[in-house]
């Protein structure tokens, strides 16, 4: 399943990323020091990864636990991506970012992802 979405209104984007719209960014807002830019770009979100136009490309895969059928997860962490959904311990098979003078490739490094329920 893929979700493709683009929000073009900068006021709406500012509201989301400042945490004023609630959700994950409301929790993460205290970790953000300086906002260096907000831009609109097509976002593709799927089970295997995320792509944001030419800025971000990310694919992630779970790390299997002792029982190879089950994914490893962190149970009830203090900080979570999606409340009531335990984060899955994973590794990025692809993770590259480039925008606003910043560029990195963290492919092959640790990561987490979480199931979530998205509604408007």
Secondary structure by P-SEA (a helix, b strand, c coil): cbbbbbbccaaaaaaaaaccccccccccccccccccbbbbbbbbbccccccccccbbbbbbbbbcccccbbbbbccccccccccbbbbbbcccbbbbbcccbbbbbccccbbbbbbbbcc
